[in-house]
């Protein structure tokens, strides 16, 4: 074989190795980028362990010098959360970061990690907005006002306002 053929074969082989290595790098980056994205997405969207039904109430005792990581491991072992490391991150980005108080708490598998953190931090539950109340309310209770449970009066259009009055508006 001539030196020219050996050089061409070496060049083709070198190029093939570079392409394979580049594909491996792309596959590696894609795999771990998707894993990181999915984990980050779960930080803010992780549903409760029990989504439907009543769930299970579990008593939890938080000691004086317990770390957030240890709390997460305990909650995971009791079946209240799925991932202790995810709980650690959720606590870090929570409005109640560093505010978990020692004490005894009754938590439920129907609670999200954020709700559990709120309870353990002693945070007052935020009043629901009218939209949340409407969304979460039973159909039998609708409609109602924000001041109490009194029924809202049915909307009755002003007298004298007819469909014909609206048709001509904006046209000239």
N, C-alpha and C positions, 0 to 999 in steps of 0.2 A: 504494500500500500504506500501510496505517496504521502509526503508530508502535508500536501494540500488536502487530501481526503481526511487524514487524521485531524487536521485543524478544523474542518467543517463538522466532523462528528463530535469533537470536543466542544465546539461552539453550540451545536444543537443540544447536546447533553446539558451543558451549563445553563442554557436558556430554559430547558425543561425543568431543571431543578429549581431555578429561580421562580418559575411560574407556580410550581407545586408549593414552594415555601410561601409565596404571596397568597395563594388560596388558603393555606392552613392558617395564616395570620388573619385573613379576613373572616374565616369561619370562627376562629377563636374570639376575635373581637365582637362579632355578631352575637355569639352565644352568651358571652358575659355581659354585653350591653343590654340584651333582652332580659337577662336575669336581674341586673341592677334596676332596670326600668320597672319590671314587675314588682320587685321588692319595694321600691320607692312608691309605686302606685298603691300598694297594699297599706302603706303607712297611713294614708288618708282615707282609704275606702274599705278597710277590713271589716266585714260584717260580724255580728255576734256569732258565737258558737251555735246557739239555737236561734234560727231566724223565725220560725213559726212556732206557735204554741206558747205554753207558759214557761218553759225552761225550768231550770233547777236553781233554787236559792242555796248558796253556800256561804257559811260563816268563815270569815278570814280575819286573822289577827296579825296586825303589823306591829313589830317591835320597835323600840326606840332607835337602835343603831342599824337598821336593816337598809341595804342599798336598793336602788331601783332594779338593778339586775336580779337581786335575790327575790324581790317582790314578783318580778316577771316569771322567774323560775317556779315560784310557789303557785302563782295563778295558773301557769301552764300545767303543773302537776295536778292541780285540783280540777282541771278541765274547763276553766273559765276563759282561757285564751288559747290560741293555737301555737303561738311562737313567742318565746320569752325575749328573744333579741329584737323582734319587731316591736314588742311592748316598750322596750328600752328606748327605741327611737321615737315611738309615739309619745312617750312621756317627755322626751327632750324637746319636741316641737309643740307640746301642749301649752295652753295658756296657764296651766297649773304646774309648770316645770319646777321641781324642787319643793313643792308645797305639800307633798303627801305627809299626812300626820299619823303618828302611832295611834293605834286603837283597834277596836273590833268593828268589823263592817259586815253587812250582809249584802253580798254581790250575787248577781244572777247570770246565767248563761245567755240570757236575752239582752244583756248590756254590751255595748261596744267598749273597747279599751278606753276610749276617751271618757265615756260615762263612768267607768270604774275609777279612773284617775280623778274625775270631778268629785265623786263620792268620798274617796280617800283623802282628798285635799280639803274636804269640808266646804267645797264651793256650793253656793246657793244655786239651785237649778234656775237657769234663765227662763223667764216667762216666755211661753211660746208666742210667736207672732200670730196674727189673725190667719195668715196663709197656712201656717203649720197646724193651727187648730182646725181649720176647714179641711185640710188634707187628712188629718188623723181622726177626725170626728166620725161618729157613726152617722149613717144617712138619716136616721130617725131624728137626730138632734139638729139637723140643718134646716133652715138657716138660723143663725143667732148673731147677736151683736157682741162687741168686744167688752161691753160693760157688765154683762151678766148673761144669764141664760134666757133672757126674754126673746121671743121671736122677733125677727126683723120684719117690719111692715113690707108688704109687697110693693114693688115700684109701680107707680101709676103715673103715666106721662101727663105733663101739664095740659090743661084744657086749651083747646084752640090750636094746638100744634098738630098738624095733619101731615100725612106723607107728602102731599102736594107741596107743602111749604119747603120741604127738604130737597125736592127734585130740582128746583130752579137755582139753588145756591151754587155759586162758583162758576156759573155759565153766563157769559155776556157776549 
